[in-house]
Amino acid sequence: MHAIKKIILSETFPGILLIFFTLLALLFKNSSFGFYYAELFHANLTIGFEDFKIAKPLELWINDGLIAIFFLCIGLELKYEILRGQLKNIKSVSLPLFGALGGMILPALIFTLINHSHDFAMQGWAIPTATDIAFAVGILMLLGNKIPSSLKLFLLSLAIFDDLGAIIIIALFYTDQLSFLAIVICFLCILVLFVLNYLHFTHLSLYVLIGVILWVAMLKSGVHATLAGVIIALFIPLDTSDKQPYLHKVLKDLNPWVVYFILPLFAFANAGVDVKDMDASALFSPVSLGIMLGLFLGKQLGVFSFCYLAIKLKLAKLPEDIKYSKFYGVCILTGIGFTMSLFIDGLAYRNSDIFEHADKLAILLASLISALIGFIYLKIIK
């Protein structure tokens, strides 16, 4: 029993859990249970009554609702790390910041170069810009003492900035036509959250209530509802009125729900790609190639080149006792897009099957290749 508990609480377990539920989704989708799998996540679920109700397929309740809690955790982690954690020191911020920029710009350029002539395909330009923090860090942890703590901190910091970049991209480029009334309600909710923060109000139930109202308003506003999670996080107080840690406690309480339930459920709902009737040539279509090359090549080359340039220009510093050869191995792992890439894919193409789901399969393959090659490279390199 103690051994099982130790495995579950290890830093590698969330990544293993994601792999398991991804394989389970692929198995269900491509078996005789495929029909039931599709029906389950397309089943309509209604909450509310009469004119005050929200009716959505289960898949969208997961992607728009539960993932908002994941974004809440990202926001809480960002706020804590910038104000109290490892990102408080400007010297420790600059290298992962430049890396994150390169890891977003180059993959987007690769995708754009391959797909610039197809307007609908171009909606997915941001798919290869994301890094899956749980998966990437899980691979690093499997390597144990071979990886210095400074490189682990670099990857964690880069993933945090990467998530921030994804949030900004979603807000700017994946927003629908706006509703004025819903936007006004959003601003009123933000005003209430500001007052609660100013008063150091630490009763979580009220934040949850305002958060739910904000989420519904954002859902109706045209701005993607998951961003409500980030906004709520910004107003959670760091400490109670008597200087006891509060934000970190909320993050610690929420994190197990995210890594052990929400992200695996998201993977199970979104990774079910029907490969039985897929034409192999679909994997070599411009969209699939843009995603695979963007994630596998674009991420590692973008992160490394921007970091290298920043170091040479003395804008950042490579961690002490770290060789560029070892550093490059960590850059390879940033090509694990997985959950965030699948999420942006759903926003970009509205889960359309126009690409025969090869877009999703390309994400899974590029993430798998990045994980395997990154792991083998770091295992071998001195």
GIRAHU-V538395 format. One record per backbone hydrogen bond with DSSP energy under -0.5 kcal/mol. CO is the residue of the C=O (numbers start at 1). NH is the residue of the N-H. Records with the same first field share a line. If there is no record, write none. Layout:
BEGIN
CO=NH, NH
END
This chain:
BEGIN
1=5
2=6
3=7
4=8
5=9
6=10
7=10
10=13
12=16
13=17
14=18
15=19
16=20
17=21
18=22
19=23
20=24
21=25
22=26
23=27
24=28
25=29
26=30
28=31
31=34
33=37
34=38
35=39
36=40
37=41
38=42
39=43
40=43
41=59
43=58
45=56
47=54
49=52
51=53
52=49
54=47, 56
56=45
57=60, 61
58=62
59=63
60=64, 65
61=65, 66
62=67
65=68, 69
66=69, 70
67=71
68=72
69=73
70=74
71=75
72=76
73=77
74=78
75=79
76=80
77=81
78=82
79=83
80=84, 85
81=87
85=88
88=90
89=92, 93
90=94
91=95
92=96
93=97
94=98
95=99
96=100
97=101
98=102
99=103
100=104
101=104, 105
102=106
104=108
105=109
106=110
107=111
108=112
109=113
110=114
111=115
112=116
115=118
117=119
118=122
120=123
121=124
122=125
124=127
126=129
127=130
131=133
132=136
133=137
134=138
135=139
136=140
137=141
138=142
139=143
140=143
141=144
143=146
144=147
146=148
148=151, 152
149=153
150=154
151=155
152=156
153=157
154=158
155=159
156=160
157=161
158=162
159=163
160=164
161=165
162=166
163=167
164=168
165=169
166=170
167=171
168=172
169=173, 174
170=174
178=180
179=183
180=184
181=185
182=186
183=187
184=188
185=189
186=190
187=191
188=192
189=193
190=194
191=195
192=196
193=197
194=198
195=199
196=201
197=200
202=204
203=206, 207
204=208
205=209
206=210
207=211
208=212
209=213
210=214
211=215
212=216
213=217
214=218
215=219
216=220
217=221
218=222
221=179
222=176
223=222
224=227
225=228
226=229, 230
227=231
228=232
229=233
230=234
231=235
232=235, 236
233=236
235=237
237=247
238=246, 247
240=243
244=240
246=250
247=251
248=252
249=253
250=254
251=255
252=256
254=257, 258
255=259
256=260
257=261, 262
258=263
261=265
262=266
263=267
264=268
265=269
266=270
267=271
271=273
273=275
279=282
280=283
281=284
282=285
285=289
286=290
287=291
288=292
289=293
290=294
291=295
292=296
293=297, 298
294=299
296=300
297=301
298=302
299=303
300=304
301=305
302=306
303=307
304=308
305=309
306=310
307=311
308=312
309=313
310=315, 316
311=314
319=322
321=323
323=327
324=328
325=329
326=330
327=331
328=332
329=333
330=334
331=334
332=335
333=336
335=337
336=132
337=340, 341
338=342
339=343
340=344
341=345
342=346
343=347
344=348
345=349
346=350
349=352
353=356
355=358
357=361
358=362
359=363
360=364
361=365
362=366
363=367
364=368
365=369
366=370
367=371
368=372
369=373
370=374
371=375
372=376
373=377
374=378
375=379
376=380
377=381
END
